[in-house]
Amino acid sequence: MNYKGRIVTSLLVFVINLIDIVINFLLDGSVNWIEYIELPLLLPIAWWIGKQYDKAKFYSENDPLTGIYNRRYVESAFAAIKTRSEQKDQRFAILLLDVNDFKSVNDRFGHKTGDEFLILITNQLKKSVRKTDIVARWGGDEFLILSPDIQHKEDLDSLLANIHHHLKQLSCNEINISVSIGSAHYPNDGKCFDDLLKIADKNMYQIKSQKKLRGTVG
């Protein structure tokens, strides 16, 4: 958990305690011995408070099942990526992924097995993307990827190939795991999050429909 609430609260208590000691020394010319034992007593409390803050922040930004980012985080991250892209005159992509025929996995093996496969899919997606990409669970069996600095079609094709390759490794005789992926590009397809998401969603369902017509899910 890469949050700094524990560090901030501990430092705050330390600084306040130090300031209190200095002020009392300047005013009275001495330091009360109680002030020396306040810090060891208060630091564990401050650390615990900071830890609770870190937990709350983590669960506000991350999906509880898979541990990856959720919708709330994606929307705030989009604004930051958009700003950086405008400053550097770069394009970026939004990918919307839907697991093909995932309902059949839940129906045949139960929702517990379905959840386990969602975690496995998450791990494979994290292996597929670049360090700068953001992987999030959008809801149910849908995932979203924010991919900064996608300048050329080859960049996107490479990312898509990695995703399909890693997910194919999860398939077995009884279960075939694959996804349909729709993409939208900033700024060509739109400049606000909702517009880009709608285009990615539309493209994703077009791909899914084409696969159904061909009788394939890969």
C-alpha positions in Angstrom: 0.0 0.0 0.0 1.9 3.0 -1.2 0.2 5.7 0.9 1.9 8.2 3.2 -0.7 8.9 5.9 1.3 7.1 8.6 4.4 9.0 7.8 2.6 12.4 7.7 0.8 11.9 11.0 3.9 10.7 12.7 6.0 13.6 11.4 3.2 16.0 12.4 3.2 14.7 16.0 7.0 14.8 16.2 7.2 18.4 14.9 4.4 19.6 17.2 6.1 17.9 20.2 9.5 19.5 19.3 8.0 22.9 18.9 6.3 22.6 22.3 9.6 21.7 23.9 11.4 24.6 22.3 8.7 27.1 23.2 8.7 26.0 26.8 12.4 26.1 27.0 12.5 29.6 25.6 9.8 30.8 28.0 10.9 29.0 31.2 14.5 28.1 30.5 13.7 24.4 31.3 12.0 21.4 29.9 9.3 19.4 31.7 10.3 15.7 31.9 6.8 14.8 30.8 7.4 16.3 27.4 10.1 13.7 26.8 7.8 10.8 27.3 4.9 12.3 25.4 6.5 11.6 22.0 7.0 7.8 22.6 3.4 7.6 23.7 1.9 9.7 20.9 3.8 8.3 18.0 2.1 4.8 18.0 -1.3 6.5 18.2 -0.3 8.8 15.3 0.9 5.9 13.3 -2.3 4.0 13.9 -4.4 7.0 12.8 -2.3 7.4 9.7 -2.7 3.7 8.9 -6.5 4.0 9.1 -6.4 6.9 6.7 -4.2 5.0 4.3 -6.7 2.0 4.4 -9.7 4.3 3.8 -7.9 6.0 0.9 -6.8 2.6 -0.6 -10.4 1.2 -0.6 -11.8 4.5 -2.0 -9.5 4.1 -5.0 -9.2 0.3 -5.5 -11.5 -2.5 -6.4 -11.9 -4.8 -3.3 -11.9 -8.0 -5.3 -9.0 -7.5 -7.7 -7.0 -4.8 -5.9 -6.6 -2.7 -9.0 -8.0 0.8 -9.5 -11.7 1.6 -9.6 -13.9 4.1 -11.4 -13.3 6.8 -8.9 -9.5 6.7 -9.4 -9.7 6.5 -13.2 -11.7 9.7 -13.5 -9.2 11.6 -11.4 -6.2 10.0 -13.3 -7.8 10.9 -16.6 -7.6 14.6 -15.8 -3.9 14.3 -14.9 -3.0 12.3 -18.0 -4.9 14.8 -20.2 -3.0 17.7 -18.8 0.4 16.0 -19.3 -0.6 15.0 -22.8 -1.6 18.5 -23.7 1.6 19.9 -22.4 3.7 17.4 -24.4 1.4 17.4 -27.4 0.8 13.6 -27.2 -2.1 11.3 -27.8 -3.3 8.7 -25.4 -5.9 5.9 -25.5 -8.7 4.5 -23.5 -9.3 0.8 -23.8 -12.5 -0.9 -22.6 -12.3 -4.6 -22.2 -15.2 -7.1 -21.8 -14.6 -10.7 -21.0 -16.3 -12.9 -23.6 -19.0 -15.3 -22.4 -18.0 -14.8 -18.8 -21.6 -15.5 -17.7 -21.1 -19.1 -18.7 -18.1 -19.4 -16.3 -20.3 -18.3 -13.4 -23.2 -20.5 -14.5 -21.0 -23.6 -14.9 -18.6 -23.3 -12.0 -20.2 -20.8 -9.7 -19.5 -17.2 -8.7 -16.6 -18.1 -6.4 -14.7 -19.6 -9.4 -15.8 -16.6 -11.5 -14.2 -14.2 -9.0 -11.0 -16.3 -9.0 -10.8 -16.0 -12.8 -11.4 -12.2 -12.5 -8.3 -12.1 -10.2 -6.3 -14.2 -12.7 -7.4 -12.0 -15.6 -6.4 -8.9 -13.6 -2.9 -10.4 -13.0 -2.5 -11.1 -16.7 -3.6 -7.6 -17.7 -1.1 -6.1 -15.3 1.6 -8.2 -17.0 0.4 -7.1 -20.5 0.6 -3.3 -20.1 3.4 -0.8 -19.7 4.4 0.7 -16.4 2.8 4.0 -17.4 -0.6 2.3 -18.2 -3.4 2.3 -15.6 -5.5 -0.9 -15.3 -8.9 -0.6 -13.6 -11.9 -2.7 -13.0 -14.8 -0.9 -14.6 -17.5 -3.2 -13.2 -18.5 -6.8 -13.4 -16.3 -8.4 -16.0 -15.4 -5.1 -17.7 -11.9 -3.6 -17.3 -10.6 -0.2 -18.4 -7.0 0.8 -19.3 -5.7 4.3 -19.6 -2.7 4.2 -21.9 -0.6 7.5 -22.1 1.6 8.3 -25.1 0.0 6.1 -27.7 1.3 8.0 -30.7 1.0 5.4 -33.5 -1.3 2.5 -34.5 1.7 0.2 -34.0 1.8 1.2 -30.3 -1.8 0.2 -29.8 -1.5 -3.0 -31.8 1.4 -4.1 -29.7 -0.5 -3.5 -26.5 -3.5 -5.3 -27.8 -1.4 -8.3 -28.9 0.2 -8.5 -25.4 -3.2 -8.5 -23.8 -4.6 -11.3 -26.0 -1.4 -13.3 -25.6 -1.4 -13.2 -21.8 -5.1 -13.9 -21.5 -4.8 -16.9 -23.8 -2.6 -18.5 -21.2 -5.6 -18.8 -18.9 -7.6 -20.9 -21.3 -7.9 -24.6 -20.8 -10.1 -27.4 -22.2 -13.1 -26.4 -20.2 -12.8 -22.6 -20.1 -11.8 -20.3 -22.9 -10.8 -16.8 -21.6 -10.7 -14.0 -24.1 -11.8 -10.4 -24.3 -13.3 -7.9 -26.7 -11.5 -4.6 -26.6 -12.8 -1.2 -27.8 -10.5 1.8 -28.0 -10.8 5.6 -28.2 -8.1 8.1 -28.7 -7.5 11.5 -27.3 -7.8 14.0 -28.9 -9.0 12.5 -32.2 -12.1 10.8 -30.9 -12.9 13.4 -28.2 -11.5 15.5 -25.4 -13.6 14.6 -22.4 -13.7 11.4 -20.6 -17.4 10.6 -21.2 -17.2 11.1 -24.9 -14.1 8.8 -25.2 -15.7 6.2 -23.0 -18.8 6.1 -25.2 -16.7 5.6 -28.3 -14.6 2.9 -26.7 -17.8 1.2 -25.5 -19.3 1.3 -28.9 -16.2 -0.1 -30.6 -16.0 -2.8 -28.0 -19.5 -4.0 -28.6 -19.0 -3.9 -32.4 -16.0 -6.2 -32.0 -18.0 -8.5 -29.7 -20.9 -8.7 -32.2 -18.5 -9.5 -35.0 -17.0 -12.3 -33.1 -20.5 -13.7 -32.3 -21.4 -13.6 -36.0 -18.2 -15.5 -36.8 -19.0 -18.0 -34.1 -15.7 -17.2 -32.2 -14.8 -15.7 -28.9 -11.0 -15.4 -29.4 
